[in-house]
Amino acid sequence: MTTPDPERPFEPDWASPPGATITDLMFVRGVTRAKLASQLGIDLPEVDKLLSGERHMTACDALGLEEVFTVPVSFWCRLEAQYRKTLKRLEHKAE
């Protein structure tokens, strides 16, 4: 087992979309895709895209998620920003 180097930032070679966290919360709280779609004012295909990371999370989505899960907008915005940043880093690294 290697010891983490405190001088090197953690840079995984994978990116987890915010949808993974949303899916976990949906399971725990018993929220269906249809209920989430209704709360966010989007259709089911858009919910699926949001969950998979294909769709960028909007500020309106973050507000809706705050209402559904009582998790602050700031959390969702940071999670989305970190996901997109990691995707860009991985794309750049692959080039």
PyMOL commands that set and color helices and strands:
alter all, ss='L'
color gray80, all
select helices_A, chain A and resi 18-29+33-40+44-52+59-69+73-94
alter helices_A, ss='H'
color red, helices_A
deselect
rebuild
show_as cartoon
